[in-house]
Amino acid sequence: MGERITVVLKTEHVEKLRNIQAKMIKTSSKSVSFSHVLNLVLSEGLKKYKT
């Protein structure tokens, strides 16, 4: 389990994330939370950056 934080997202990003979530829900037998989708997308995006 991660930390609880508050994040403000642009509306267009929320819509894209919700669309990804909807596709994942259709193909999964388990529930798919918005936080799960956000963390997956963020993890993939962060792989581009080396720290």
N, C-alpha and C positions, 0 to 999 in steps of 0.2 A: 504494500500500500504506500502511496506517495503522500506528499504534503498537500494540504488544502491551500490554494491561493486563488486570488481573484485576477482575472485577465480580461481585458477589453479587446474584442476582435472586431475587425471590419465586417460589415454585413455580408459582403460578397464572399468572404472567407468562411463565414458560418454556413452560408448556403452550400458552398462546395463541400464542406465537411459533412453537412447533413445528407447530401447526395451520396457521398462515400458510405456513410453510415447506413443509409437505406439499402444500398447494393449489398453491403455486408450482412444486413439483417435477412435479406432474401435468400442468401446462400448459406446461412448458418442456422444450426438448430438451437444455439444458445443466444442469450441476449447480447446485444452489442451496445455498450454505453458510448455516449459522446466523448467522454474522457478517454476511453480506450482508443477511439478513432483518432482523436487529437494527438495522443501520445505516439501512435504508430506513424502518423504523418510527420510529426516533429522529429522522431527518431530517424526516419529516412532522410529528411532534409538536413539534419545535423551531420550525417555521414559525409556530406560534401565539404565540411569545414574541419580542418585539422587544428587542434589546439596544443 
